[in-house]
Amino acid sequence: MSPDHQHAGAPTISEVAAAAGVGRATVARTLGNYGSVSDATRAKVLRAAERLGYQANTLARSMSTGITKTLGIVLADVANPFFSGVLRGISEAARQAGYDAIILSTDEKLELERDAIRVLLAKQVDGLVVASAAGRSDDVSHLSNAIERGMPVVLIDRLVDGLDIDSVVIDNREASRAAVSSMIQNGHRRIAFAWGPVTLSPATDLQQMHSILDEALWSDGERLRGYLDALEEAGIPFDTALVTHVLKNERQATRAVGGMLALADPPTAIFTTETEATVGALRALQTHNLRILKDVSLIGFDDSPWAAVMEPPLTMIQQPMRELGATAAQQLLARIGGDTSEPKKHVLPSTLLARSSDGPVPSHARR
């Protein structure tokens, strides 16, 4: 029997050291990625570890170095194509740096987010990337307490009021303003907005809408502010009947957009702010026997492969999902590595992909 397979249990650092012809301390430094080891010795140790099938004891390593080589990732919905793309960027950057990731999904529920942070802190992750479900007036002590304990935290996709920490976002407000302005330039004045901030008391006027914005999830609020900016620039009165405030799922979006299409003065264009809202809007149009472009224009947030093969192809806002995730992970790894510079707000560009679903107001809908 070869020496590489002469024991039934997991190989130890001592066995790796013997196989590589170096001391245990050298193996520990090499596999723990700390201290000084020559390139030749490192290569020899890694070859020996691979031959033996050595698996590092992460708990023991964390006790000796204070580092677990794991990142905690808290996302709103990992099934959402946007967050799936973000997660891919995070995972790739973490893997390249020799880190593992523990991913937890909160379904946009703040209590689940608080539980997720507790779990990840107990697992002694080295840092956190968080897409928070917190609105502007919500208690975020679960995050501030983690930061006070010295835990590096990077916010992604959303900012959180009261936390002056690293973040990676796009300019949601400008992206929305540009999309709605495109519709206005095509002559639309009745433009539906799906999804607005979720609320049990929808606004009845612009003043109440701004009160809702003050309490909203940051990204929701910024996208609606961009919509309002475009209307104001064009001198178009705000109509609360054209903004949905529903729970964020496709069925609710279908019902809400369907209700707007049934208005006495229905929208001639629809701006959707997430993938499920886009799909819900498409289903509502189908139910009302309305066709994209011929009856109603549509622009959506978060480009998807299927959007380009629709008939007509959908004009969409494309977010740099993988770049958002990779940038957040890289910023977090820099903090773990000792970067103590001022907090950084990374604002990445989005792109309005002009296809064919945003056109002039149909002649039969002009008033």
Phi, psi and omega per residue, in radians:
M1 nan 2.380 -3.114
S2 -1.257 2.693 -3.131
P3 -1.114 -0.370 -3.121
D4 -1.249 -0.299 -3.028
H5 -2.284 0.497 -3.023
Q6 -1.606 0.080 3.093
H7 -2.269 2.622 -3.102
A8 -1.483 -0.493 -3.107
G9 -1.432 3.097 3.113
A10 -1.196 2.447 3.122
P11 -1.111 2.654 -3.099
T12 -1.902 2.973 3.072
I13 -1.041 -0.669 -3.141
S14 -1.065 -0.709 3.141
E15 -1.200 -0.673 3.074
V16 -1.110 -0.729 3.129
A17 -1.069 -0.766 3.140
A18 -1.116 -0.732 -3.121
A19 -1.165 -0.579 -3.111
A20 -1.559 -0.244 -3.120
G21 1.276 0.594 3.115
V22 -2.298 3.069 3.117
G23 -1.423 2.825 3.132
R24 -1.041 -0.675 -3.115
A25 -1.105 -0.657 3.117
T26 -1.142 -0.718 3.095
V27 -1.106 -0.767 -3.129
A28 -1.062 -0.756 3.138
R29 -1.137 -0.698 -3.117
T30 -1.166 -0.900 -3.079
L31 -1.303 -0.451 3.090
G32 -1.519 -0.119 3.103
N33 1.016 0.814 3.069
Y34 -2.483 2.840 3.138
G35 1.293 -3.023 -3.051
S36 -1.849 2.164 3.086
V37 -2.458 2.335 3.134
S38 -1.175 2.729 -3.127
D39 -1.063 -0.704 -3.125
A40 -1.134 -0.762 3.128
T41 -1.159 -0.729 3.129
R42 -1.020 -0.800 -3.133
A43 -1.079 -0.705 -3.135
K44 -1.123 -0.750 3.135
V45 -1.147 -0.773 -3.112
L46 -1.130 -0.643 3.086
R47 -1.129 -0.734 -3.140
A48 -1.147 -0.741 3.135
A49 -1.095 -0.709 -3.134
E50 -1.176 -0.733 3.119
R51 -1.043 -0.722 -3.085
L52 -1.426 -0.211 -3.079
G53 1.269 0.606 -3.085
Y54 -1.206 2.314 3.034
Q55 -2.020 2.169 -3.104
A56 -1.136 2.454 3.017
N57 -1.466 1.704 -3.028
T58 -1.149 -0.560 3.122
L59 -1.140 -0.806 3.131
A60 -1.110 -0.701 3.137
R61 -1.100 -0.736 -3.114
S62 -1.158 -0.565 3.123
M63 -1.201 -0.577 -3.095
S64 -1.537 -0.524 -3.070
T65 -1.952 -0.279 -3.055
G66 1.350 0.168 -3.096
I67 -2.191 2.267 3.114
T68 -1.786 -0.157 -3.104
K69 1.034 0.638 3.078
T70 -2.286 2.531 3.049
L71 -1.965 2.437 3.058
G72 -1.680 2.221 -3.082
I73 -2.085 2.092 -3.139
V74 -2.042 1.922 -3.091
L75 -2.085 2.744 -3.068
A76 -1.232 -0.681 -3.093
D77 -2.841 1.767 -3.069
V78 -1.209 -0.252 3.087
A79 -1.409 -0.321 3.110
N80 -1.171 2.262 -3.101
P81 -0.968 -0.581 3.118
F82 -1.104 -0.900 -3.108
F83 -1.215 -0.480 3.044
S84 -1.104 -0.730 3.093
G85 -1.151 -0.726 3.082
V86 -1.053 -0.778 -3.119
L87 -1.098 -0.622 3.103
R88 -1.091 -0.741 3.113
G89 -1.128 -0.708 3.104
I90 -1.103 -0.839 -3.067
S91 -1.093 -0.722 -3.139
E92 -1.111 -0.797 -3.133
A93 -1.150 -0.688 3.134
A94 -1.140 -0.779 -3.113
R95 -1.096 -0.720 3.128
Q96 -1.074 -0.514 -3.140
A97 -1.596 0.050 3.124
G98 1.434 0.392 -3.131
Y99 -1.903 2.616 2.960
D100 -1.735 2.837 3.128
A101 -2.201 2.390 3.001
I102 -1.865 2.067 -3.022
I103 -1.911 2.251 3.076
L104 -2.218 2.467 -3.122
S105 -1.943 2.443 -3.030
T106 -1.921 -0.121 -3.110
D107 0.943 0.608 3.125
E108 1.060 0.418 3.133
K109 -1.861 2.156 -3.060
L110 -1.136 -0.609 3.138
E111 -1.159 -0.665 3.073
L112 -1.171 -0.577 3.074
E113 -1.131 -0.752 3.120
R114 -1.072 -0.734 3.106
D115 -1.103 -0.716 -3.122
A116 -1.087 -0.737 3.130
I117 -1.117 -0.719 3.113
R118 -1.061 -0.785 -3.131
V119 -1.082 -0.792 -3.076
L120 -1.205 -0.633 3.072
L121 -1.144 -0.685 3.109
A122 -1.121 -0.531 3.122
K123 -1.460 0.027 3.042
Q124 1.019 0.775 3.029
V125 -1.106 2.768 -3.092
D126 -1.492 -0.289 3.126
G127 -3.035 2.932 -3.055
L128 -2.242 2.413 2.874
V129 -1.945 2.199 -3.001
V130 -2.307 2.210 2.904
A131 -1.760 1.647 -2.925
S132 -1.346 2.534 3.054
A133 -1.583 0.123 -3.053
A134 -1.309 2.273 2.956
G135 -1.374 3.098 -2.988
R136 -1.229 -0.319 3.139
S137 -1.950 0.120 -3.101
D138 -1.359 2.700 3.077
D139 -1.283 2.095 3.137
V140 -2.033 0.574 -3.125
S141 -1.106 -0.455 3.106
H142 -1.086 -0.569 3.097
L143 -1.452 -0.787 -3.109
S144 -1.137 -0.622 3.109
N145 -1.160 -0.689 3.108
A146 -1.105 -0.711 3.138
I147 -1.145 -0.727 3.132
E148 -1.116 -0.472 3.101
R149 -1.377 -0.027 3.127
G150 1.649 0.166 3.138
M151 -1.386 2.105 3.055
P152 -1.153 2.326 -3.129
V153 -2.329 2.322 3.039
V154 -2.117 2.203 3.081
L155 -1.478 2.476 3.117
I156 -2.300 2.392 3.093
D157 1.330 -0.565 -3.113
R158 -2.370 2.516 2.957
L159 -1.591 2.835 3.107
V160 -2.262 2.131 3.139
D161 -1.009 2.387 3.079
G162 1.582 -0.120 3.128
L163 -1.970 1.905 3.113
D164 -1.666 1.379 -3.073
I165 -2.357 3.059 -3.136
D166 -1.049 2.533 3.121
S167 -2.625 2.710 3.091
V168 -2.367 2.008 -3.040
V169 -2.501 3.087 2.880
I170 -1.940 2.993 3.068
D171 -1.483 1.441 -3.083
N172 -1.030 -0.693 -3.088
R173 -1.102 -0.830 -3.130
E174 -1.199 -0.636 3.114
A175 -1.067 -0.774 3.123
S176 -1.178 -0.756 -3.131
R177 -1.025 -0.773 -3.120
A178 -1.122 -0.724 -3.129
A179 -1.134 -0.830 -3.117
V180 -1.196 -0.627 3.094
S181 -1.092 -0.616 3.084
S182 -1.066 -0.714 3.100
M183 -1.162 -0.719 3.140
I184 -1.105 -0.704 3.113
Q185 -1.093 -0.423 3.080
N186 -1.524 0.118 3.039
G187 1.720 -0.006 -3.112
H188 -1.347 2.400 3.053
R189 -2.185 -0.333 3.076
R190 -1.832 1.588 -3.039
I191 -2.022 2.044 3.138
A192 -1.414 2.591 3.128
F193 -2.167 2.023 -3.137
A194 -2.343 2.031 0.234
W195 -1.843 2.318 2.896
G196 -1.583 3.116 3.087
P197 -0.998 2.407 3.119
V198 -1.213 2.246 3.117
T199 -2.667 2.592 3.093
L200 -1.436 -0.212 -3.112
S201 -2.234 1.475 -3.131
P202 -0.996 2.639 -3.110
A203 -1.214 2.536 3.047
T204 -1.883 -0.121 3.068
D205 -2.746 3.069 -3.060
L206 -1.154 -0.612 3.134
Q207 -1.098 -0.776 3.097
Q208 -1.155 -0.587 3.106
M209 -1.090 -0.722 3.122
H210 -1.163 -0.553 3.061
S211 -1.138 -0.692 3.087
I212 -1.121 -0.710 3.138
L213 -1.068 -0.583 -3.131
D214 -1.166 -0.343 -3.108
E215 -1.840 -0.096 -2.914
A216 -1.378 2.796 2.897
L217 -0.950 2.404 -2.974
W218 -0.960 -0.868 -3.079
S219 -1.150 -0.692 3.077
D220 -1.040 -0.832 -3.106
G221 -1.098 -0.746 -3.115
E222 -1.138 -0.652 -3.141
R223 -1.208 -0.672 3.095
L224 -1.225 -0.638 3.082
R225 -1.063 -0.674 3.100
G226 -1.108 -0.698 3.060
Y227 -1.049 -0.826 3.139
L228 -1.129 -0.653 3.101
D229 -1.022 -0.804 -3.108
A230 -1.119 -0.735 3.102
L231 -1.081 -0.796 -3.104
E232 -1.105 -0.743 3.130
E233 -1.042 -0.596 -3.100
A234 -1.614 -0.030 -3.127
G235 1.229 0.511 -3.139
I236 -1.670 2.190 -3.136
P237 -1.084 2.511 3.094
F238 -1.403 2.320 3.120
D239 -2.115 1.979 -3.082
T240 -1.093 -0.402 -3.127
A241 -1.178 -0.235 -3.088
L242 -1.755 0.176 3.100
V243 -2.107 2.151 3.128
T244 -1.529 2.580 3.071
H245 -2.318 1.146 -3.008
V246 -2.016 2.868 3.033
L247 -1.057 2.552 -2.949
K248 -1.494 1.444 2.974
N249 -2.609 2.841 -3.026
E250 -1.061 -0.698 -3.113
R251 -1.107 -0.764 3.128
Q252 -1.143 -0.675 3.121
A253 -1.122 -0.715 3.115
T254 -1.038 -0.796 -3.123
R255 -1.149 -0.770 -3.082
A256 -1.168 -0.796 3.126
V257 -1.163 -0.662 3.074
G258 -1.021 -0.696 3.097
G259 -1.099 -0.660 3.121
M260 -1.233 -0.637 3.115
L261 -1.186 -0.369 3.133
A262 -1.559 -0.019 3.116
L263 -1.086 2.715 3.078
A264 -1.072 -0.572 3.084
D265 -2.123 1.392 -2.987
P266 -1.302 2.877 3.086
P267 -1.223 2.599 3.012
T268 -1.782 -0.086 3.112
A269 -2.590 2.651 -3.123
I270 -2.300 2.307 3.036
F271 -1.995 2.073 -3.113
T272 -1.902 2.426 -2.969
T273 -1.788 -0.022 3.066
E274 -2.694 2.878 -3.041
T275 -1.024 -0.799 -3.099
E276 -1.150 -0.562 3.067
A277 -1.173 -0.665 3.109
T278 -1.109 -0.824 3.136
V279 -1.108 -0.710 3.098
G280 -1.076 -0.724 3.116
A281 -1.112 -0.722 3.121
L282 -1.098 -0.704 3.109
R283 -1.151 -0.689 3.122
A284 -1.121 -0.720 3.098
L285 -1.093 -0.711 3.116
Q286 -1.095 -0.747 3.132
T287 -1.069 -0.623 -3.114
H288 -1.607 0.182 3.130
N289 0.951 0.729 3.109
L290 -1.924 2.567 -3.083
R291 -1.968 2.456 3.062
I292 -1.056 2.376 3.107
L293 1.350 -0.859 -3.140
K294 -1.213 -0.553 -3.136
D295 -2.085 -0.698 -3.052
V296 -2.498 2.378 3.012
S297 -1.520 2.737 -3.137
L298 -2.594 2.359 2.957
I299 -2.267 2.386 -3.113
G300 -2.172 2.808 3.014
F301 -1.566 2.593 3.041
D302 1.243 1.541 3.122
D303 -1.085 2.507 3.095
S304 -2.312 2.706 3.139
P305 -0.957 -0.654 -3.101
W306 -1.185 -0.416 -3.111
A307 -1.116 -0.587 -3.098
A308 -1.330 -0.328 -3.112
V309 -1.862 0.123 3.017
M310 -1.183 2.872 3.053
E311 -2.150 1.841 0.015
P312 -1.386 2.827 3.077
P313 -1.051 2.469 -3.028
L314 -1.523 2.345 2.980
T315 -1.295 2.204 -3.014
M316 -2.418 2.692 2.971
I317 -1.559 2.146 -3.121
Q318 -1.752 2.114 3.054
Q319 -1.669 2.528 3.117
P320 -1.392 1.284 -2.947
M321 -1.022 -0.931 -3.101
R322 -1.113 -0.650 3.132
E323 -1.176 -0.656 3.058
L324 -1.011 -0.853 -3.124
G325 -1.125 -0.794 -3.115
A326 -1.119 -0.714 -3.139
T327 -1.126 -0.713 3.118
A328 -1.106 -0.776 3.141
A329 -1.131 -0.734 -3.139
Q330 -1.136 -0.684 3.097
Q331 -1.143 -0.707 3.128
L332 -1.134 -0.763 3.139
L333 -1.104 -0.600 3.084
A334 -1.119 -0.718 3.108
R335 -1.141 -0.752 3.109
I336 -1.056 -0.608 -3.131
G337 -1.356 -0.033 3.051
G338 1.977 0.070 3.102
D339 -1.131 2.119 -3.118
T340 -2.056 0.365 3.130
S341 -1.214 3.003 -3.134
E342 -1.060 2.649 3.131
P343 -0.969 2.475 -3.104
K344 -1.947 2.342 3.026
K345 -1.894 1.853 3.119
H346 -1.556 2.038 3.103
V347 -1.928 1.867 -3.077
L348 -1.611 2.631 -3.087
P349 -1.346 2.544 2.963
S350 -1.913 2.935 -3.077
T351 -2.309 2.289 3.024
L352 -1.539 1.871 -3.118
L353 -1.493 1.728 -3.085
A354 -1.328 1.985 3.092
R355 -2.025 -2.039 -3.002
S356 -2.291 0.135 -3.046
S357 -1.658 0.010 3.140
D358 -2.066 1.775 -3.102
G359 -2.345 -2.995 -3.121
P360 -1.130 2.800 3.056
V361 -1.107 2.233 3.127
P362 -1.021 2.538 -3.071
S363 -1.039 -0.597 -3.115
H364 -1.302 -0.215 -3.137
A365 -1.786 -0.083 -3.109
R366 -1.269 2.504 -3.100
R367 -2.165 nan nan
